Amino acid sequence: MAMSVSEGVHKGMWPWRSREWCCSQFQRAFENRATDGTFVFVCPPFPQLTRLPSFHMGLRKTTGADGEMLLLSVGLPEHLKLTFSTHVPIHHCPWCGRRLAWFYLRRAEGMIDKKRCKDMGLIVEGQPSKGTATVA
């Protein structure tokens, strides 16, 4: 008779499944999503495509003193700060390889960071959220 995952976790067969995070590197990258550097974040489902939240790896760099020359070269005041950012959707943890949607299935909704998703251009004002329908 086949054993369920929860039974296996209790018997110690899949000890990683009882952990809150797939690995410490993913946890650190998720917790550091408000700072410059590499980070991971979770966005709400795209209603037309899936019911699952999406995972993304982002990179953000805000210029400081090193950006003054760039600003001056394009005729902008040197006291401004520029922020460069990009992201890519990920399906597996870049550090341990776990399938993110499956590992975080029960808690992904609570991991959603709408501000970060909006900052990265993944949520547009007026975009329907999960569970809403639009009539054409």
N, C-alpha and C positions, 0 to 999 in steps of 0.2 A: 504494500500500500504506500502511495506517495506521501511524503511529508510536506506540510506547508512551510513557507519561509518563517512564519512566526514560531512554529514548533521547532524549527531548526535553530533559530536564534536562541530560544530558551535552552536547547540542548547543547549550545556552544558550537554548532556546526558552521555557522556563518557569523562569527563574532563581530565583524565589521559592520553588519547590518543593524546592530543595536546601538551604534555610535550616532551622535548627532551630526557629525561632519564626516565626509568621506575621507578627508585627510587634513592635517594641520595647515598645509599650504593653501588649500581652498578656503578654509576658515579665515586665515589671515587676509587673503585677497578680498574676501567678501566683507570683512570688518573694516578694511581700509578703503572702501569704495568712495569715501568723501575726500580723500587726499590725492595728491599728484602721484603718478606712477601707474603701475599695472594693478588692475582690480577686476573683480567679477561682480555682476549684478543680475537681478532677475526682473523681467518685465511681465505685465499681465498677458494673458492669451490674446492672440489676434483672432477675433471671433469668426472671421471668414475662413481661417486656416486651421485652427486647432483649439482644443479646450484646455491645453496644457500651457503653463507659463513658459517663457523662453529664457534661456540662460545666455549671458553674453560676457565676453572678456573685453575690457576697455583699457585704454591708455590715455592719460591726461597729463599735460605739462603746462604750467602757467609760467610765463616769462617773468623774470625779475630783472636784476641788473644786466644779465646777459642779453636781454631783449631790447635794451635801449638803442643799440646800433640798428637793429632791424626796424624799429619804430621810426627812427630818424631817417633811415634810408627811403622810407615810403612817405615821408612828410607828416607823420603823426607825432603828437606831443610825447615826450619821453616818459612822462609820469603814468601813462596808460599801461595796463597789463594785458597781454594777449594770452588766451588759453587755447591750446591745440588739443583736440581730442579725437579719438576714433574708437571703433568697437567692431567686434566680429561675433556672430552667434557661435556658441559652442554646444556640443551635445554630450561630450565626455569631459571629465576633469582633466585639465592639462597636466596635472602632476601625478595622479594615481590611476587615471583611465576609467574610473567608474562612470556608468551611464547616469547623467545628472537627473533627468526626468524621472527615472525609476528610483534612484537613491533618495531623492528629496520629494517623492510623490506626496507624502502626507503633510509636509510642511512648506512646500514651495509657495503656496498662497501667502503665507506669513512672511516670506522672504522678499516679496515684491517691493521694489523701490521706485515708485512712480516719478519722484523727482529726478532720479538718475536717468530713468528711461526718457523723460521729457528733455533733459539736458542733452541727451545723445540723439534726439530727434526721432525716437521710436514711438512716442505718444504725441499725437497732434491734437490741439484743442478741438473739441467737438467730435473726436473719435469715439465711437460707441465702446462702452466697457463690456466686460464679460456679462452675458445674460441679457443684454439689450438687443432688440431687433430693430432693423430699419426697413421701412416699406418703400419700395421703388415705384 
